[in-house]
Amino acid sequence: MLPTGLLELTEKGQVLSVSIDEDNIVGYITNQLKNPELALRVSVRCNLTGAEELFVRRFNMLFGQGQYSEAAKVAASAPKGILRTPQTIQRFQQCPAQPGQASPLLQYFSILLETSQLNKAESLELARPVLQQGRNQLLEKWLVEGKLECSEELGDLIKAHDSTLALSVYLRANIPHKVCQVFCN
């Protein structure tokens, strides 16, 4: 296995290896360099832990100011998905929609769909209103693009509206007994 970091060969023929401690670099930037903005950027760019508190604080500040789109961007970019939880979804669900704007929940999902794949909880919560509106083609599009995390629960939710689409979810989630069930019906 190749070492990560930098290797240097000195004039004396010695090999020096220099690497960054990924577990502590973000904390060092925050606490020693006193630069939380840089810590956030490094954490996002390298998907490093250590800035969780900074992300949560920034998310809460933006959310409290009603800047839901910006808060959603923070949640989407937080490393290791620390803000992509059912609690975050619930907070966006409880926000009133501003006149002439998309609902905060829709803004949140739109930003996530632009940047990444939704996790299981997000996929379920997005599918509910889409199915209620009869916009199954959107779910099909997101499935083809790999934007939804397929699960038995998602397939069960979709099955009541579109058995063919549910079959696709079950196949992608590798739920063979549900695949057989759909074919038998």
N, C-alpha and C positions, 0 to 999 in steps of 0.2 A: 504494500500500500504506500502510495506517495504521501509525504507529509504535506500538510497545508501550511501556507505561509510563504516565507522567503528563505531561500538557500543562498549562501554566499561562500565562495571559495577564496580564502585569503592567499596572500603571496607566499606564505609558509606552507601552503597545501592543506590547511585546516578547513573543515566544512562547518560553517555556522548556520544554525537554523533559528529563524525568528518567526514567531506566530502570535496571533492575538488570542487572548482568552475570551472566547465568544460569550461565555456566561457572565463576564464581568465588565465588558467594554462599555455597555450602555450605562451601567451604574457609575462607572468612572467618569464618563463624559458629563453625566448629570451632577454628580457630587463633587468631583475634583475640578473639572473645568467650568462648572456652573453654567452649562449651556444646554438647557432642556430641549430647545428647538433642534439642535444638532443631534441630541440623543434620540429624539423622535424620528428624525430623518434616517439616521443610521439603522435604527431598529426596523423601520419600514423597508428600507432598501435591502437589508440583509436578513430580514425575517428573524430578528434576534429578540430574545426575552430580556427583561430588565427594565423596560419602560412601561410596564403594565399600568402602574399608578398614574403616569403621565397621560397615557391614552384615556384612562377612565376619567381623570380630572378634566381633560380637554373635551371629551364627549359630553360629560355632564354640564360643563359650562355652555357649550354650543346649544345643547338641547334645552337648557334652562332659558336661553336667550331666544328660543324659537327658531334657531337656524338649523332646521331639521335636515336639510340637504347636506350642509357641512358636517353635522353630527353623523349622518349616515356615511359620509366619506371617511371620517375618522374610524367608525366601526368597521368599515370594509377594509381599511388599510392596517388595522391593528394586527400585530404579529400573532401567529398561532391561533387566530380566531377568538381572541379573548373577549371581544365584545359581540360576537355573533352567537347570541344565546337566546333562549325563549324569553328571558326577561327583557332583553332589548326589543324584541318583536312586540312584546306586550306594551312597552312604553310607547312605541310608535303607534300601536293600535289605539291607545287611549288619547292621542292628540287630536284636537279638532282640526279639520281641514280649513285652510285659509281660502277666502273667496277668490276664485279665478286660478287657483293652484291645485296641483295634484295632492292627494292626501299624503301626510308624512309617511305612512306605511308604504304607499306606492313609490314615493321618492326613494325610500330605503331599499326596496326590492329592485328598483331600476338601477340604482348605483351598484348593487351587488351583482346583478346580471351583466352589467357592462364589464366588470372586472374579474369575476370568478364564477365558480360553481357554487350553487346554494347547498347548504348542509341539509340534513334530514328535516329538522324543525322548520327551517326556512322554506323548503320545498313544500311541505304540508300546508303551511300557513298561506303561501302564495297560491297554491292550487285551489283552496276553498273558494275565495271570491271569484277566481277565474272560471271555475266550474259553475258557480251560481249565475254568472253572466252568460253562460253558454259559449264561452270562447275556448273551446277545446283545442282549436288549431294553434293557439298560443302555447299550450302545454306540449303539443306535439312538436312544435318548432323548438322549444327549449330542450325537449328530450333529445332531439336529433343533434342539437348543438352541444349536448352534454352539460347543460346548465343546471339540471335538477339531479339531486341524489335519489336514486331509485331505491324504494324500500317496499316491504309488504304493505305497510300502512298507506303509502301513497297509492299503490295499486288498488287497494281496497276502496280508498276514497274516490278514485277515478272510475272504478268498475260500475258504480251506480249510474254513471253518465255515458260511458263509452267503453265497452268491453274490449274492443280492439286496442285502444290506447292503454287500457289496463294490462292487457296481454304484453304489450311492449315493455311496460314498467316491470312486470313480473320477470320477463326474460332477462332484462338488464340487471335486475336485482338478484337473479339466480334463485328464484323461488319456484322450484319445479312442481310442487303440489298445487300451487295456485294456477300455474300454466295449464296443467291438466284439467283443473276445475273449469277454467274459461273455455277450453276446447270441448268439454263435456256439456256445457250449457249451450 
